[in-house]
């Protein structure tokens, strides 16, 4: 498990804002449960627990400038 600051990746950031945004909107239109709160706990509780801890123990460099 990582603690502290995450390394920023310009490539992944641009991908998430362009291609990723389009993919998410398409999936939301097709799949009824996609993007809803709490679905991950039902589908994969181990991954959901890991992600919750990771989110609380790490921070992005961009959060320092807020």
DSSP file (Angstrom, degrees, kcal/mol; ACC not computed):
  #  RESIDUE AA STRUCTURE BP1 BP2  ACC     N-H-->O    O-->H-N    N-H-->O    O-->H-N    TCO  KAPPA ALPHA  PHI   PSI    X-CA   Y-CA   Z-CA
    1    1 A X              0   0    0      0, 0.0     2,-0.3     0, 0.0    49,-0.0   0.000 360.0 360.0 360.0 138.1    0.0    0.0    0.0
    2    2 A X        -     0   0    0      2,-0.1     2,-0.4    56,-0.0    55,-0.1  -0.663 360.0-168.6 -90.4 142.2    1.3    3.5   -0.9
    3    3 A X        +     0   0    0     -2,-0.3     2,-0.3     2,-0.1    55,-0.2  -0.981  51.6  11.1-125.9 141.7    1.4    6.3    1.6
    4    4 A X  E    S+a   58   0A   0     53,-2.4    55,-1.7    -2,-0.4     2,-0.2  -0.670 103.7   5.2 100.1-151.3    2.1   10.0    0.7
    5    5 A X  E     -a   59   0A   0     -2,-0.3     2,-0.3    53,-0.2    55,-0.2  -0.521  61.0-136.3 -82.9 137.6    2.2   11.7   -2.6
    6    6 A X        -     0   0    0     53,-2.8    55,-0.4    -2,-0.2     2,-0.4  -0.635  26.2-112.4 -84.7 147.9    1.3   10.0   -5.9
    7    7 A X        -     0   0    0     -2,-0.3     2,-0.2    53,-0.1    -1,-0.0  -0.674  33.6-124.7 -79.1 129.1    3.5   10.7   -8.9
    8    8 A X        -     0   0    0     -2,-0.4     2,-0.5     4,-0.0    -1,-0.0  -0.508  19.4-160.1 -75.7 143.5    1.7   12.7  -11.6
    9    9 A X     >  -     0   0    0     -2,-0.2     4,-2.1     1,-0.1     5,-0.2  -0.959   7.9-165.8-124.5 111.6    1.4   11.3  -15.1
   10   10 A X  H  > S+     0   0    0     -2,-0.5     4,-2.4     1,-0.2     5,-0.2   0.895  90.4  54.4 -61.7 -40.7    0.6   13.8  -17.9
   11   11 A X  H  > S+     0   0    0      1,-0.2     4,-2.1     2,-0.2    -1,-0.2   0.923 111.5  43.1 -60.9 -46.7   -0.2   11.0  -20.3
   12   12 A X  H  > S+     0   0    0      2,-0.2     4,-2.2     1,-0.2    -1,-0.2   0.851 112.2  54.8 -69.2 -33.8   -2.8    9.4  -18.0
   13   13 A X  H  X S+     0   0    0     -4,-2.1     4,-1.4     2,-0.2    -2,-0.2   0.924 110.6  44.3 -65.4 -44.9   -4.2   12.7  -17.1
   14   14 A X  H  X S+     0   0    0     -4,-2.4     4,-1.3     1,-0.2     5,-0.2   0.896 112.7  52.9 -65.8 -40.4   -4.8   13.7  -20.7
   15   15 A X  H  <>S+     0   0    0     -4,-2.1     5,-3.0    -5,-0.2     6,-0.4   0.902 107.9  50.6 -61.9 -42.1   -6.2   10.2  -21.5
   16   16 A X  H  <5S+     0   0    0     -4,-2.2     5,-0.4     1,-0.2    -1,-0.2   0.834 111.2  49.1 -66.2 -32.3   -8.7   10.5  -18.6
   17   17 A X  H  <5S+     0   0    0     -4,-1.4    -1,-0.2     3,-0.2    -2,-0.2   0.724 126.6  20.4 -80.6 -21.4   -9.9   13.9  -19.8
   18   18 A X  T  X5S+     0   0    0     -4,-1.3     4,-1.6    -3,-0.3    -3,-0.2   0.755 134.4  20.0-110.0 -80.5  -10.5   12.9  -23.4
   19   19 A X  H  >5S+     0   0    0     -5,-0.2     4,-2.2     1,-0.2    -3,-0.2   0.893 125.3  53.0 -63.4 -41.6  -10.9    9.2  -24.3
   20   20 A X  H  ><S+     0   0    0     -5,-3.0     4,-2.4     1,-0.2    -1,-0.2   0.873 105.8  53.3 -63.8 -38.6  -11.8    8.2  -20.7
   21   21 A X  H  > S+     0   0    0     -5,-0.4     4,-2.0    -6,-0.4    -1,-0.2   0.904 110.3  47.6 -63.4 -41.6  -14.6   10.8  -20.5
   22   22 A X  H  X S+     0   0    0     -4,-1.6     4,-1.9     2,-0.2    -2,-0.2   0.907 111.8  50.0 -65.9 -42.3  -16.2    9.4  -23.7
   23   23 A X  H  X S+     0   0    0     -4,-2.2     4,-2.5     1,-0.2    -2,-0.2   0.913 110.7  49.7 -62.8 -43.1  -15.9    5.8  -22.5
   24   24 A X  H  X S+     0   0    0     -4,-2.4     4,-2.4     1,-0.2    -1,-0.2   0.905 110.2  49.3 -64.1 -42.0  -17.5    6.6  -19.2
   25   25 A X  H  X S+     0   0    0     -4,-2.0     4,-1.4     2,-0.2    -1,-0.2   0.880 112.3  49.0 -66.3 -36.0  -20.4    8.5  -20.7
   26   26 A X  H  X S+     0   0    0     -4,-1.9     4,-1.5     2,-0.2    -2,-0.2   0.927 112.0  47.9 -66.8 -45.3  -21.0    5.6  -23.2
   27   27 A X  H  X S+     0   0    0     -4,-2.5     4,-3.0     1,-0.2     7,-0.3   0.885 108.4  55.1 -63.5 -38.7  -20.9    3.0  -20.4
   28   28 A X  H  < S+     0   0    0     -4,-2.4    -1,-0.2     1,-0.2    -2,-0.2   0.861 108.7  48.9 -61.9 -34.9  -23.3    5.1  -18.2
   29   29 A X  H  < S+     0   0    0     -4,-1.4    -1,-0.2    -5,-0.2    -2,-0.2   0.819 121.4  33.8 -73.3 -31.4  -25.8    5.1  -21.1
   30   30 A X  H  < S+     0   0    0     -4,-1.5     2,-0.5     1,-0.1    -2,-0.2   0.904 111.4  57.2 -92.7 -48.5  -25.6    1.3  -21.7
   31   31 A X    ><  -     0   0    0     -4,-3.0     3,-0.6    -5,-0.2    -1,-0.1  -0.755  67.0-151.9 -93.6 126.8  -25.1   -0.3  -18.3
   32   32 A X  T 3  S+     0   0    0     -2,-0.5    -1,-0.1     1,-0.2    -4,-0.0   0.831  93.4  38.9 -67.8 -33.2  -27.7    0.5  -15.6
   33   33 A X  T >  S+     0   0    0      2,-0.1     3,-1.5     3,-0.0    -1,-0.2   0.469  84.4 123.2 -96.8  -0.5  -25.4    0.2  -12.5
   34   34 A X  T <  S+     0   0    0     -3,-0.6     3,-0.1    -7,-0.3    -3,-0.0  -0.412  81.3   5.7 -69.3 128.9  -22.3    1.8  -13.9
   35   35 A X  T 3  S+     0   0    0      1,-0.3    -1,-0.3    -2,-0.2     2,-0.2   0.477  92.8 136.8  83.5   2.4  -21.0    4.8  -12.0
   36   36 A X    X   -     0   0    0     -3,-1.5     3,-1.2     1,-0.1     4,-0.4  -0.576  62.3-100.6 -84.1 147.5  -23.5    4.4   -9.1
   37   37 A X  T 3  S+     0   0    0      1,-0.2    -1,-0.1    -2,-0.2    -3,-0.0  -0.444 102.1  14.0 -68.9 132.4  -22.3    4.8   -5.6
   38   38 A X  T 3> S+     0   0    0     -2,-0.2     4,-0.8    -3,-0.0     3,-0.3   0.318  87.9 112.8  91.0  -7.9  -21.8    1.5   -3.7
   39   39 A X  H X> S+     0   0    0     -3,-1.2     4,-2.4     1,-0.2     3,-0.7   0.873  72.3  59.3 -65.7 -37.1  -21.8   -0.8   -6.7
   40   40 A X  H 3> S+     0   0    0     -4,-0.4     4,-3.0     1,-0.3     8,-0.3   0.854  98.6  58.4 -62.7 -34.2  -18.1   -1.7   -6.3
   41   41 A X  H 34 S+     0   0    0     -3,-0.3     4,-0.3     1,-0.2    -1,-0.3   0.827 111.3  42.7 -64.2 -30.3  -18.7   -3.0   -2.7
   42   42 A X  H << S+     0   0    0     -4,-0.8     3,-0.3    -3,-0.7    -2,-0.2   0.913 121.1  38.9 -79.3 -46.0  -21.2   -5.5   -4.2
   43   43 A X  H  < S+     0   0    0     -4,-2.4     2,-0.2     1,-0.2    -2,-0.2   0.909 138.5   1.2 -74.2 -44.2  -19.2   -6.5   -7.3
   44   44 A X     X  +     0   0    0     -4,-3.0     4,-2.0    -5,-0.2    -1,-0.2  -0.646  61.0 176.0-149.4  83.8  -15.7   -6.6   -5.7
   45   45 A X  H  > S+     0   0    0     -4,-0.3     4,-2.2    -3,-0.3     5,-0.2   0.822  81.7  56.9 -63.9 -32.5  -15.4   -5.8   -2.0
   46   46 A X  H  > S+     0   0    0      2,-0.2     4,-2.0     1,-0.2    -1,-0.2   0.931 110.9  42.8 -64.0 -45.1  -11.7   -6.5   -1.7
   47   47 A X  H  > S+     0   0    0      2,-0.2     4,-2.7     1,-0.2    -2,-0.2   0.873 112.4  54.4 -67.7 -37.8  -10.9   -4.0   -4.5
   48   48 A X  H  X S+     0   0    0     -4,-2.0     4,-2.0    -8,-0.3    -2,-0.2   0.898 109.0  47.8 -64.0 -41.1  -13.4   -1.5   -3.0
   49   49 A X  H  X S+     0   0    0     -4,-2.2     4,-2.1     2,-0.2    -1,-0.2   0.916 112.3  49.5 -65.6 -43.6  -11.7   -1.7    0.5
   50   50 A X  H  X S+     0   0    0     -4,-2.0     4,-2.8     1,-0.2    -2,-0.2   0.932 111.6  48.7 -60.2 -46.9   -8.2   -1.3   -1.1
   51   51 A X  H  X S+     0   0    0     -4,-2.7     4,-2.3     1,-0.2    -1,-0.2   0.866 109.4  52.4 -64.0 -36.5   -9.4    1.8   -3.1
   52   52 A X  H  X S+     0   0    0     -4,-2.0     4,-1.3     2,-0.2    -1,-0.2   0.917 113.4  43.0 -66.1 -43.2  -10.9    3.4   -0.1
   53   53 A X  H  X S+     0   0    0     -4,-2.1     4,-1.7     2,-0.2    -2,-0.2   0.912 113.5  52.3 -68.0 -42.9   -7.7    3.0    2.0
   54   54 A X  H  X S+     0   0    0     -4,-2.8     4,-1.3     1,-0.2    -2,-0.2   0.904 107.9  51.6 -58.9 -43.6   -5.6    4.2   -0.9
   55   55 A X  H  < S+     0   0    0     -4,-2.3    -1,-0.2     1,-0.2    -2,-0.2   0.845 113.0  45.4 -63.7 -34.3   -7.7    7.3   -1.4
   56   56 A X  H  < S+     0   0    0     -4,-1.3    -1,-0.2     1,-0.2    -2,-0.2   0.753 116.1  44.2 -81.6 -24.3   -7.3    8.2    2.3
   57   57 A X  H  < S+     0   0    0     -4,-1.7   -53,-2.4    -3,-0.1     2,-0.3   0.544 110.2  53.8-100.7  -7.6   -3.6    7.6    2.5
   58   58 A X  E  <  -a    4   0A   0     -4,-1.3     2,-0.3   -55,-0.2   -53,-0.2  -0.827  59.3-167.2-123.1 163.2   -2.3    9.2   -0.7
   59   59 A X  E     -a    5   0A   0    -55,-1.7   -53,-2.8    -2,-0.3     2,-0.2  -0.984  21.2-116.5-146.9 157.1   -2.7   12.6   -2.2
   60   60 A X    >   -     0   0    0     -2,-0.3     3,-0.9   -55,-0.2     4,-0.4  -0.557  24.2-121.1 -91.0 155.9   -2.0   14.2   -5.6
   61   61 A X  G >  S+     0   0    0    -55,-0.4     3,-1.1     1,-0.2     4,-0.4   0.813 113.2  62.7 -63.7 -29.3    0.5   17.0   -6.2
   62   62 A X  G >  S+     0   0    0      1,-0.3     3,-0.8     2,-0.2    -1,-0.2   0.745  90.6  65.7 -70.2 -22.6   -2.3   19.1   -7.5
   63   63 A X  G X  S+     0   0    0     -3,-0.9     3,-0.7     1,-0.2    -1,-0.3   0.714  91.3  64.9 -71.2 -19.6   -4.0   19.0   -4.1
   64   64 A X  G <  S+     0   0    0     -3,-1.1    -1,-0.2    -4,-0.4    -2,-0.2   0.771 100.8  50.4 -71.0 -25.5   -1.1   21.0   -2.7
   65   65 A X  G <         0   0    0     -3,-0.8    -1,-0.2    -4,-0.4    -2,-0.2   0.431 360.0 360.0 -93.4  -0.5   -2.1   24.0   -4.9
   66   66 A X    <         0   0    0     -3,-0.7    -1,-0.2    -4,-0.2    -2,-0.1   0.476 360.0 360.0 -78.2 360.0   -5.8   24.1   -3.9
